[in-house]
Amino acid sequence: MERDSNTYLSILKRYWGYDSFRGVQQEIVESIGSGHDTLGLMPTGGGKSVTFQVPALAMEGVCIVITPLIALMKDQVLNLRRRGIKATAIYSGLSRDEVIVRLENAIFGGVKLLYVSPERLESELFLAKLRHINVSFITVDEAHCICQWGYDFRPAYLNIANIRKLLPHKPVLALTATATPQVVDDIQKQLQFAAPRVFRMSFERKNLTYIVRQTEDKRRELLHILSRVGGSAIVYVRSRQHCKEIAELLNDNGQSATFYHAGLENKDKDERQQAWRDDKTRIMVATNAFGMGIDKPDVRIVIHADCPDSIEAYFQEAGRAGRDGQRAYAVLLYNKGDNVKLNKRIADNYPEKDYIRKVYNSLAYFFQLAVGSGYNKTFEFNLVRFCQVYHFFPIQAEAALRLLTRAGYIEYMEEEESTDRVHFTLGRDELYRLEGNRPEEDKVIVAMLRIYGGLFVDYVIINLDLIGEHTGLKRHEVYIVLKSLNDKHILHFIPSRRTPHIHYTQRREDSAHLHFPRAVYEDRKRQYTKRIQAILAYAEKEGICRSRLLLAYFGERSTKDCGQCDACKAIGKQERKDARQKIMELLADGKQHDISELWSVSMPSPIVDKALAELLDEEDLYYIEGRIGLPKAF
């Protein structure tokens, strides 16, 4: 049944308080509401969630929302419930009974939006229950993940097409913030659109100033920028170790910073993220594990201290600045070392085929599998131990495992998450006689006894969020209480952890017979190389508007410069000449000077930076360990 615009507008006003839609929101809402397969291209902060949440409330049945991140699911479900909207999510860590209850609620009308991960689509339980759910439509968030040529391909997304066979007449809404024209076409093909139907919001962010800063000393430049630009900030780096080091550097220099990466415990992630959201910590230093679904509109600056390996990744991460519409900055720190590192990533991500065969053989030795055996077996896998035993570098070894997965020989499951489990070590009578617990400890004990059975017999899978709902505690507070009860030997608490697994999808082959199709190796390597070249071109080109470069990459033609990026404010020859002269005057005493003294040069810092880069390239002066000077000074 087709609905008129007033229905959608009244829902938008009632639940979100807005009088009108933004950009292409209304076109997308009306398209999916009319039963058409629809693809929405909206930049980060463009309001994607409204485009499926509004029609979900207007239509009969349940909207199935497929999204890759548990944190994002939980966040959206919580926000919807606060608005009085019936929503729930199914993710790893829930017990079978909890999953069944949520699915039964969806079957009997107690849910309007059901969030699931793409991996859940393989579950027999989910598929069995799905047949009885009155589905209104399917939403595929982060839809670029379905494209094998995209920057963030996830094999589990290919299962979505199978769901369409179970629900042949239900429309699909695909949403993404980053897609090239090639990816746009492939999304519609992979999701089996009945007809092409794409709505685009301009990717232009007029309030966001893009800057590429060429610098040989990124740490000093980082401190300099953060001292000049106030407000909430994100600093993206490549590695977990770099993450911690940069956060320590900032704190040592009077900046309030914390760090975030995938290797942290969930409670640490939650605490650090909340402190940053609440402005108790100003700067979040993070790997790319941080950001998707983060709803903090007043981020004033995003700095990439390490160059990402694609424009898609850069655009999405940079786009987390200025979502409130106020002036914000996206800065990429770049030097020649980035060029070397990025080109090395090509070899790291696509090692030679003989190397992949060697990894495959070593894997079989590691698990003691003979040729012809191993089919359908799954093993816990310690990558560090594996690399130590067989003398592999982890980055290349992990890349080989991913390529073996794509070729169909194994499944390397990098983020197989175990569940939180509890077993009471005290007997029931001893527990009831126990005295001296803190009130929150007693609350958690009572809640678990009410929710779960068998706690005195064996380990039971628990849900920290559910315990939190019963006790009024936050997830991380429940975690801390359980650790305390564990330390008191009242119970044994086994926290969830991410454990990699290897699953053999075929019997072990003789490595000489391994075959890597062109689509798995050569074609993907070529696409990855093109993405590397594109981000390098963005970083190294001068005199072309940064915004226009980004828009052109996503197929959007713009004839107007942004007027605010570093390229638009390009520096003339005379200004550079004047800056060079002032720098040489500063160094005329023939001594070594700390590079920070250049900040005293009475000219805009971009001009000084360019003049300094020219003098270094021409070897008229030298830079070593934070100090500069004429050649004779060294």
C-alpha positions as CSV (number, residue, x, y, z in Angstrom):
1,M,0.0,0.0,0.0
2,E,1.5,3.3,-1.1
3,R,1.5,6.1,1.5
4,D,1.4,9.8,0.9
5,S,4.2,12.2,2.1
6,N,2.1,13.5,5.0
7,T,2.2,10.0,6.7
8,Y,6.0,10.0,6.6
9,L,6.3,13.7,7.7
10,S,4.0,13.1,10.7
11,I,6.1,10.1,11.8
12,L,9.2,12.2,11.4
13,K,7.7,15.0,13.5
14,R,6.3,12.7,16.1
15,Y,9.4,10.6,16.8
16,W,12.3,12.9,15.8
17,G,10.8,16.4,16.1
18,Y,11.8,17.4,12.6
19,D,9.4,19.3,10.3
20,S,11.0,18.2,7.0
21,F,13.4,15.7,5.5
22,R,17.0,16.6,4.4
23,G,18.6,16.1,1.0
24,V,17.3,12.9,-0.6
25,Q,15.8,11.4,2.5
26,Q,12.2,11.9,1.4
27,E,12.8,10.4,-2.1
28,I,14.4,7.3,-0.5
29,V,11.6,7.0,2.1
30,E,8.9,7.2,-0.6
31,S,10.7,4.9,-2.9
32,I,11.1,2.0,-0.4
33,G,7.6,2.8,0.9
34,S,6.3,2.2,-2.6
35,G,7.9,-1.2,-2.8
36,H,10.9,-0.4,-5.0
37,D,14.4,-1.7,-4.5
38,T,16.4,1.4,-3.6
39,L,20.0,2.5,-3.2
40,G,20.7,5.6,-1.2
41,L,24.1,7.3,-1.4
42,M,24.5,9.7,1.6
43,P,27.7,11.0,3.1
44,T,28.6,10.4,6.7
45,G,26.2,12.5,8.8
46,G,23.6,12.7,6.1
47,G,20.9,11.0,8.1
48,K,20.9,7.5,6.7
49,S,19.0,5.9,9.6
50,V,15.9,8.0,9.2
51,T,15.5,6.7,5.6
52,F,14.6,3.2,6.9
53,Q,13.3,3.9,10.4
54,V,10.5,6.2,9.2
55,P,9.1,3.8,6.5
56,A,9.5,0.9,9.0
57,L,7.0,2.7,11.3
58,A,4.7,3.5,8.5
59,M,4.5,0.0,7.0
60,E,3.0,-3.2,8.5
61,G,5.4,-5.8,9.7
62,V,9.1,-5.9,10.6
63,C,12.0,-4.1,8.9
64,I,15.1,-6.4,8.9
65,V,18.2,-4.2,9.3
66,I,21.5,-5.9,8.3
67,T,24.5,-4.0,9.7
68,P,28.1,-5.2,10.5
69,L,28.9,-3.7,13.9
70,I,27.4,-4.9,17.2
71,A,28.2,-1.5,18.8
72,L,26.2,0.3,16.0
73,M,23.2,-2.1,16.5
74,K,23.1,-1.6,20.3
75,D,23.4,2.2,19.9
76,Q,20.6,2.5,17.4
77,V,18.3,0.1,19.3
78,L,18.8,2.0,22.5
79,N,18.1,5.4,20.8
80,L,14.9,3.9,19.2
81,R,13.6,2.5,22.4
82,R,14.2,5.9,24.1
83,R,11.8,7.3,21.4
84,G,9.2,4.7,22.2
85,I,9.9,2.6,19.1
86,K,9.9,-1.2,19.3
87,A,13.4,-2.4,18.2
88,T,15.7,-5.2,19.1
89,A,19.0,-6.7,17.9
90,I,20.5,-10.2,17.6
91,Y,24.2,-10.6,17.9
92,S,27.0,-12.9,19.2
93,G,27.0,-13.2,22.9
94,L,23.3,-13.8,23.3
95,S,22.1,-17.2,24.6
96,R,20.0,-19.4,22.4
97,D,17.0,-18.7,24.6
98,E,17.5,-14.9,24.3
99,V,17.7,-15.2,20.5
100,I,14.5,-17.2,20.4
101,V,12.7,-14.7,22.6
102,R,13.7,-11.8,20.3
103,L,12.7,-13.7,17.2
104,E,9.4,-14.7,18.7
105,N,8.7,-11.1,19.6
106,A,9.3,-10.2,15.9
107,I,6.9,-13.0,14.8
108,F,4.1,-11.9,17.1
109,G,4.3,-8.1,16.4
110,G,6.4,-6.9,19.4
111,V,9.1,-5.5,17.1
112,K,9.2,-3.0,14.3
113,L,12.9,-3.0,13.5
114,L,15.1,-6.1,13.9
115,Y,18.9,-5.6,13.7
116,V,21.1,-8.5,12.7
117,S,24.7,-9.0,11.5
118,P,25.3,-10.5,8.0
119,E,26.8,-13.6,9.7
120,R,23.4,-14.2,11.4
121,L,21.9,-14.9,8.0
122,E,23.6,-18.3,7.9
123,S,22.0,-19.4,11.2
124,E,19.4,-22.2,10.8
125,L,17.5,-20.9,13.8
126,F,17.3,-17.4,12.3
127,L,16.2,-18.7,8.8
128,A,13.6,-21.0,10.4
129,K,12.0,-18.1,12.3
130,L,12.4,-15.6,9.5
131,R,9.8,-17.7,7.5
132,H,7.2,-16.7,10.0
133,I,8.0,-13.0,10.4
134,N,5.9,-10.5,8.5
135,V,8.8,-8.6,6.9
136,S,8.0,-5.1,5.5
137,F,11.4,-4.7,3.8
138,I,15.1,-5.4,4.2
139,T,17.7,-2.6,4.9
140,V,21.3,-3.3,4.1
141,D,23.5,-0.7,5.9
142,E,27.1,-0.2,4.8
143,A,26.1,-1.8,1.5
144,H,29.5,-1.2,-0.1
145,C,30.6,-4.3,1.9
146,I,28.8,-6.5,-0.6
147,C,31.1,-5.4,-3.5
148,Q,34.2,-7.6,-4.0
149,W,35.9,-4.6,-5.7
150,G,35.1,-2.3,-2.8
151,Y,37.5,-1.2,-0.1
152,D,35.7,-3.0,2.7
153,F,34.4,-6.2,1.2
154,R,32.9,-8.7,3.7
155,P,32.1,-12.2,2.4
156,A,29.2,-12.6,4.8
157,Y,27.3,-9.8,2.9
158,L,26.9,-12.2,-0.1
159,N,24.4,-14.2,2.0
160,I,21.9,-11.4,1.7
161,A,21.0,-12.5,-1.8
162,N,19.9,-15.8,-0.3
163,I,17.5,-14.0,2.0
164,R,15.8,-12.5,-1.1
165,K,14.9,-16.0,-2.2
166,L,13.1,-16.6,1.0
167,L,11.3,-13.2,0.7
168,P,11.0,-12.7,-3.0
169,H,8.5,-9.9,-3.0
170,K,10.0,-7.8,-0.3
171,P,12.0,-4.7,-1.4
172,V,15.6,-4.0,-0.4
173,L,16.9,-0.6,0.7
174,A,20.7,-0.4,0.4
175,L,22.6,2.5,2.1
176,T,26.2,3.6,1.9
177,A,28.3,6.7,2.5
178,T,31.2,5.6,0.2
179,A,30.7,4.2,-3.2
180,T,32.4,4.8,-6.6
181,P,30.3,4.4,-9.8
182,Q,31.6,0.9,-10.2
183,V,30.6,-0.1,-6.7
184,V,27.2,1.5,-7.1
185,D,26.5,-0.8,-10.1
186,D,27.9,-3.8,-8.3
187,I,25.7,-3.3,-5.2
188,Q,22.6,-3.4,-7.2
189,K,23.7,-6.4,-9.1
190,Q,24.7,-8.4,-6.0
191,L,21.5,-7.5,-4.2
192,Q,19.5,-8.5,-7.3
193,F,17.6,-5.2,-7.8
194,A,14.5,-5.6,-9.9
195,A,15.5,-2.3,-11.6
196,P,18.2,0.3,-11.1
197,R,17.0,3.0,-8.6
198,V,19.6,5.3,-7.1
199,F,19.2,8.4,-5.0
200,R,22.3,10.5,-4.4
201,M,23.0,13.2,-1.9
202,S,25.9,15.4,-2.8
203,F,29.1,14.3,-1.0
204,E,30.2,17.9,-0.7
205,R,30.7,19.1,2.8
206,K,30.8,22.9,2.6
207,N,31.6,23.3,6.3
208,L,34.5,20.9,6.2
209,T,38.0,22.2,5.2
210,Y,40.3,19.6,3.8
211,I,44.0,20.1,4.3
212,V,47.1,18.0,3.3
213,R,50.1,19.1,5.4
214,Q,53.4,18.0,4.0
215,T,55.7,17.5,7.0
216,E,58.8,15.5,8.0
217,D,58.0,15.7,11.7
218,K,54.4,14.5,12.1
219,R,54.5,14.5,15.8
220,R,55.5,18.2,16.1
221,E,52.9,19.1,13.5
222,L,50.2,17.2,15.3
223,L,50.9,19.1,18.5
224,H,51.0,22.3,16.6
225,I,47.7,21.8,14.9
226,L,45.9,20.6,18.1
227,S,47.2,23.6,20.0
228,R,45.8,25.9,17.3
229,V,42.3,24.2,16.7
230,G,40.1,23.7,19.8
231,G,37.2,21.4,20.4
232,S,36.7,17.6,20.2
233,A,39.2,15.8,18.0
234,I,40.0,12.4,16.5
235,V,43.5,11.4,15.5
236,Y,43.6,8.3,13.2
237,V,46.7,6.1,13.2
238,R,47.6,2.8,11.5
239,S,48.7,0.5,14.3
240,R,47.7,-0.3,17.9
241,Q,51.2,0.5,19.2
242,H,51.2,3.9,17.4
243,C,47.8,4.5,19.0
244,K,49.1,4.2,22.5
245,E,52.3,6.1,21.7
246,I,50.5,9.1,20.2
247,A,48.1,9.3,23.1
248,E,51.0,9.3,25.5
249,L,52.7,12.1,23.5
250,L,49.6,14.3,23.6
251,N,49.1,13.8,27.3
252,D,52.7,14.5,28.0
253,N,52.3,17.8,26.2
254,G,49.2,19.0,28.0
255,Q,46.5,17.6,25.7
256,S,43.7,15.5,27.1
257,A,43.8,12.2,25.1
258,T,42.9,8.5,25.3
259,F,43.2,5.7,22.7
260,Y,41.0,3.1,21.1
261,H,41.7,0.0,19.1
262,A,40.2,-3.5,18.5
263,G,42.5,-5.2,21.0
264,L,41.0,-3.4,24.0
265,E,38.6,-5.1,26.4
266,N,34.9,-4.1,25.7
267,K,34.6,-2.3,29.0
268,D,37.7,-0.2,28.2
269,K,36.3,0.6,24.8
270,D,33.0,1.6,26.4
271,E,34.6,3.7,29.1
272,R,36.9,5.6,26.8
273,Q,34.3,6.2,24.1
274,Q,31.9,7.5,26.8
275,A,34.5,9.8,28.3
276,W,35.3,11.3,24.8
277,R,31.6,11.7,24.0
278,D,31.0,13.5,27.3
279,D,34.0,15.8,26.6
280,K,35.8,14.5,29.7
281,T,38.6,13.6,27.2
282,R,39.2,15.9,24.3
283,I,41.1,13.8,21.8
284,M,40.5,10.2,20.7
285,V,43.6,8.6,19.2
286,A,42.3,5.5,17.3
287,T,42.8,2.9,14.6
288,N,40.1,2.4,12.0
289,A,38.3,0.2,14.6
290,F,36.8,3.5,16.0
291,G,34.2,5.5,14.3
292,M,31.4,3.7,12.4
293,G,28.1,4.7,14.0
294,I,29.8,7.2,16.4
295,D,27.2,9.9,16.9
296,K,29.2,12.9,18.1
297,P,28.2,15.9,16.0
298,D,30.7,18.5,17.5
299,V,34.0,17.0,16.4
300,R,36.0,20.0,15.2
301,I,39.0,18.3,13.7
302,V,39.9,14.8,12.4
303,I,43.7,14.3,11.8
304,H,45.1,11.4,9.9
305,A,48.7,11.0,11.3
306,D,49.1,7.9,9.0
307,C,47.8,7.9,5.5
308,P,44.9,5.4,5.0
309,D,45.0,3.0,2.0
310,S,42.0,4.3,0.1
311,I,40.0,7.5,-0.5
312,E,36.9,5.7,0.7
313,A,38.4,5.1,4.1
314,Y,39.8,8.6,4.3
315,F,36.5,10.2,3.2
316,Q,34.4,8.3,5.7
317,E,36.8,8.9,8.6
318,A,37.4,12.6,7.8
319,G,33.6,13.0,7.5
320,R,33.2,12.4,11.2
321,A,34.2,16.0,11.7
322,G,31.6,18.8,11.7
323,R,28.4,16.8,11.6
324,D,26.7,19.7,13.4
325,G,27.2,21.8,10.3
326,Q,29.7,24.1,12.0
327,R,33.2,24.8,10.7
328,A,35.5,21.8,11.0
329,Y,38.8,20.5,9.6
330,A,40.1,17.3,8.1
331,V,43.9,17.2,8.0
332,L,46.1,14.6,6.4
333,L,49.7,14.6,7.6
334,Y,51.9,13.3,4.7
335,N,55.5,12.8,3.8
336,K,57.5,10.6,1.4
337,G,57.6,7.8,3.9
338,D,53.8,7.4,3.5
339,N,54.4,6.7,-0.2
340,V,56.9,3.9,0.6
341,K,54.6,2.4,3.3
342,L,51.5,2.5,1.1
343,N,53.2,0.8,-1.8
344,K,54.6,-1.8,0.6
345,R,51.1,-2.6,1.6
346,I,50.4,-3.9,-1.9
347,A,53.0,-6.6,-1.5
348,D,51.9,-7.2,2.1
349,N,48.3,-7.7,1.2
350,Y,49.0,-9.7,-2.0
351,P,52.0,-11.9,-1.3
352,E,53.4,-14.2,-4.0
353,K,51.3,-17.3,-4.7
354,D,54.2,-19.6,-3.6
355,Y,54.2,-17.8,-0.3
356,I,50.5,-18.5,0.1
357,R,51.1,-22.2,-0.7
358,K,53.8,-22.2,2.0
359,V,51.4,-20.7,4.6
360,Y,48.8,-23.3,3.6
361,N,51.2,-26.2,4.1
362,S,52.4,-24.8,7.4
363,L,48.8,-24.4,8.6
364,A,48.3,-28.2,8.0
365,Y,51.5,-29.0,9.9
366,F,50.3,-26.7,12.7
367,F,47.0,-28.6,13.0
368,Q,48.6,-32.0,12.1
369,L,46.4,-32.6,9.1
370,A,47.4,-35.1,6.4
371,V,46.6,-34.5,2.7
372,G,42.9,-35.5,2.1
373,S,41.8,-34.9,5.7
374,G,40.4,-31.9,7.7
375,Y,37.1,-31.4,5.8
376,N,34.6,-29.4,8.0
377,K,37.0,-29.2,11.0
378,T,37.4,-26.0,13.0
379,F,40.4,-25.1,15.1
380,E,41.2,-22.2,17.4
381,F,44.1,-20.3,15.9
382,N,46.9,-18.4,17.5
383,L,48.4,-16.3,14.7
384,V,51.3,-15.1,16.8
385,R,52.3,-18.6,17.8
386,F,51.9,-19.8,14.2
387,C,54.2,-17.1,12.9
388,Q,56.8,-17.8,15.6
389,V,56.9,-21.5,14.8
390,Y,57.1,-21.2,11.0
391,H,59.0,-17.8,10.8
392,F,56.3,-15.8,9.1
393,F,55.6,-12.1,9.4
394,P,52.0,-11.7,10.8
395,I,50.9,-9.1,8.2
396,Q,51.8,-11.2,5.2
397,A,50.6,-14.5,6.9
398,E,47.2,-13.0,7.7
399,A,46.9,-11.7,4.1
400,A,47.7,-15.2,2.8
401,L,44.9,-16.7,5.1
402,R,42.4,-14.1,3.7
403,L,43.3,-15.1,0.2
404,L,43.0,-18.8,1.0
405,T,39.5,-17.9,2.4
406,R,38.5,-16.1,-0.8
407,A,39.8,-19.0,-2.9
408,G,37.5,-21.4,-0.9
409,Y,40.0,-23.6,0.8
410,I,39.5,-22.4,4.4
411,E,37.6,-19.8,6.4
412,Y,39.8,-17.6,8.5
413,M,37.5,-16.1,11.1
414,E,39.3,-13.2,12.6
415,E,36.7,-12.0,15.0
416,E,35.0,-15.1,16.3
417,E,33.7,-13.7,19.6
418,S,33.3,-16.0,22.6
419,T,30.6,-15.3,25.2
420,D,30.6,-14.1,28.8
421,R,30.1,-17.0,31.1
422,V,29.6,-17.4,34.8
423,H,29.6,-20.4,37.3
424,F,28.9,-19.9,41.0
425,T,31.7,-21.5,43.0
426,L,29.8,-21.1,46.3
427,G,26.8,-23.3,47.0
428,R,23.4,-21.8,47.1
429,D,23.2,-22.0,50.9
430,E,26.6,-20.5,51.3
431,L,25.6,-17.7,49.0
432,Y,22.5,-16.9,51.0
433,R,24.5,-16.6,54.2
434,L,27.1,-14.4,52.6
435,E,27.6,-10.9,54.2
436,G,29.7,-7.9,53.5
437,N,29.0,-7.5,49.7
438,R,28.5,-4.0,48.3
439,P,24.9,-3.2,47.2
440,E,25.7,-3.4,43.5
441,E,27.3,-6.9,44.0
442,D,24.1,-8.1,45.7
443,K,22.0,-6.6,42.9
444,V,24.0,-8.5,40.2
445,I,23.8,-11.8,42.1
446,V,20.1,-11.5,42.6
447,A,19.5,-10.5,38.9
448,M,21.5,-13.5,37.7
449,L,19.6,-15.9,39.9
450,R,16.3,-14.5,38.6
451,I,17.3,-14.6,34.9
452,Y,19.4,-17.8,34.6
453,G,19.2,-21.4,35.8
454,G,22.0,-23.9,36.4
455,L,24.5,-21.3,37.7
456,F,25.6,-23.7,40.5
457,V,25.9,-26.7,38.1
458,D,28.0,-25.4,35.2
459,Y,29.1,-22.4,33.3
460,V,26.1,-20.4,31.9
461,I,26.2,-17.8,29.1
462,I,25.1,-14.4,30.4
463,N,24.3,-11.1,28.8
464,L,25.8,-8.1,30.5
465,D,23.3,-5.7,28.9
466,L,20.4,-7.8,30.2
467,I,21.8,-7.8,33.7
468,G,22.3,-4.1,33.4
469,E,18.6,-3.6,32.6
470,H,17.6,-5.6,35.7
471,T,20.0,-3.8,38.0
472,G,20.1,-0.2,36.6
473,L,23.9,-0.5,36.1
474,K,25.8,0.2,32.9
475,R,27.4,-2.6,31.0
476,H,31.0,-1.8,32.1
477,E,29.7,-1.5,35.7
478,V,28.3,-5.0,35.5
479,Y,31.6,-6.2,34.2
480,I,33.5,-4.6,37.1
481,V,31.1,-6.1,39.6
482,L,31.5,-9.6,38.1
483,K,35.3,-9.2,38.2
484,S,35.1,-8.3,41.9
485,L,32.9,-11.3,42.7
486,N,35.3,-13.4,40.8
487,D,38.2,-12.1,42.9
488,K,36.2,-12.9,46.0
489,H,35.8,-16.5,44.8
490,I,32.0,-16.2,45.0
491,L,31.8,-17.1,41.3
492,H,34.1,-17.7,38.3
493,F,33.6,-15.2,35.5
494,I,35.0,-15.8,32.1
495,P,34.8,-12.6,30.0
496,S,34.1,-12.7,26.3
497,R,37.2,-12.5,24.1
498,R,37.8,-12.6,20.4
499,T,39.5,-15.8,19.3
500,P,40.5,-16.4,15.7
501,H,39.4,-19.7,14.2
502,I,40.4,-21.7,11.1
503,H,37.6,-23.8,9.4
504,Y,38.5,-26.2,6.6
505,T,35.9,-25.9,3.9
506,Q,37.7,-28.6,1.8
507,R,39.9,-31.5,2.5
508,R,43.6,-30.5,2.7
509,E,45.0,-30.3,-0.8
510,D,48.5,-30.8,-2.0
511,S,49.7,-27.2,-2.2
512,A,50.9,-27.7,-5.8
513,H,47.2,-28.1,-6.8
514,L,46.0,-24.9,-5.1
515,H,44.3,-22.6,-7.7
516,F,43.7,-18.9,-7.2
517,P,41.2,-17.5,-9.7
518,R,41.9,-14.2,-11.4
519,A,39.0,-12.7,-9.5
520,V,40.5,-13.7,-6.2
521,Y,44.1,-12.6,-6.8
522,E,45.1,-10.6,-9.9
523,D,41.8,-8.6,-10.3
524,R,41.7,-7.7,-6.6
525,K,45.3,-6.8,-6.4
526,R,44.8,-4.5,-9.4
527,Q,41.9,-2.8,-7.7
528,Y,43.8,-2.4,-4.4
529,T,46.7,-0.9,-6.3
530,K,44.4,1.6,-8.0
531,R,43.0,2.7,-4.6
532,I,46.5,3.2,-3.2
533,Q,47.4,5.3,-6.3
534,A,44.3,7.4,-5.8
535,I,45.0,8.3,-2.2
536,L,48.6,9.1,-3.1
537,A,47.5,11.3,-5.9
538,Y,45.2,13.1,-3.5
539,A,48.0,13.7,-1.0
540,E,50.6,14.7,-3.5
541,K,48.7,16.8,-6.1
542,E,49.1,20.6,-5.6
543,G,47.0,23.4,-7.1
544,I,43.7,21.3,-7.4
545,C,40.8,21.8,-4.9
546,R,40.8,19.0,-2.4
547,S,37.0,18.9,-2.3
548,R,36.8,18.6,-6.1
549,L,39.4,15.7,-6.1
550,L,37.3,13.8,-3.6
551,L,34.0,14.4,-5.3
552,A,35.4,13.4,-8.7
553,Y,36.6,10.1,-7.2
554,F,32.9,9.3,-6.3
555,G,31.7,10.3,-9.7
556,E,30.4,13.7,-8.7
557,R,31.5,16.5,-11.0
558,S,32.0,19.9,-9.6
559,T,33.1,23.0,-11.5
560,K,33.5,25.1,-8.4
561,D,36.4,25.2,-6.0
562,C,35.7,25.0,-2.3
563,G,37.8,28.1,-1.7
564,Q,38.9,27.0,1.8
565,C,41.2,23.9,1.4
566,D,45.0,24.2,1.3
567,A,45.1,23.9,-2.5
568,C,42.5,26.7,-2.9
569,K,44.6,28.9,-0.7
570,A,47.7,28.1,-2.7
571,I,50.7,30.1,-2.0
572,G,52.3,32.4,-4.6
573,K,56.0,32.3,-5.6
574,Q,56.8,35.7,-4.0
575,E,55.3,34.6,-0.7
576,R,57.4,31.4,-0.7
577,K,60.5,33.5,-1.6
578,D,59.8,35.8,1.3
579,A,59.4,32.9,3.7
580,R,62.6,31.2,2.5
581,Q,64.5,34.4,3.1
582,K,63.2,34.7,6.7
583,I,64.0,31.1,7.4
584,M,67.6,31.6,6.1
585,E,67.9,34.8,8.2
586,L,66.9,32.8,11.3
587,L,69.6,30.2,10.6
588,A,72.3,32.6,9.4
589,D,74.2,32.3,12.8
590,G,75.3,28.8,11.6
591,K,73.9,27.0,14.6
592,Q,71.4,24.2,14.9
593,H,67.9,25.4,15.9
594,D,64.8,23.6,17.2
595,I,62.3,23.4,14.5
596,S,59.6,25.0,16.7
597,E,61.5,28.3,16.4
598,L,60.0,28.5,12.9
599,W,56.6,29.1,14.5
600,S,58.0,32.6,15.3
601,V,58.4,33.5,11.7
602,S,55.8,36.2,11.0
603,M,54.0,34.5,8.1
604,P,51.1,32.0,7.9
605,S,52.3,28.5,8.8
606,P,51.3,26.9,5.4
607,I,53.6,29.4,3.6
608,V,56.5,28.6,6.0
609,D,55.9,24.9,5.7
610,K,56.1,25.0,1.9
611,A,59.2,27.2,2.0
612,L,60.9,24.8,4.4
613,A,60.0,21.8,2.3
614,E,61.6,23.5,-0.8
615,L,64.8,24.3,1.2
616,L,65.1,20.7,2.5
617,D,64.5,19.2,-1.0
618,E,67.2,21.5,-2.4
619,E,69.5,20.6,0.5
620,D,70.1,24.3,1.4
621,L,69.5,23.3,4.9
622,Y,69.1,20.0,6.9
623,Y,66.7,18.6,9.4
624,I,67.8,15.9,11.9
625,E,65.9,14.7,15.0
626,G,63.8,17.8,15.4
627,R,66.6,20.3,14.7
628,I,67.3,22.3,11.5
629,G,70.3,24.3,10.3
630,L,72.6,25.1,7.4
631,P,74.8,22.2,6.2
632,K,77.8,23.4,8.1
633,A,75.8,23.2,11.4
634,F,75.7,19.5,11.1
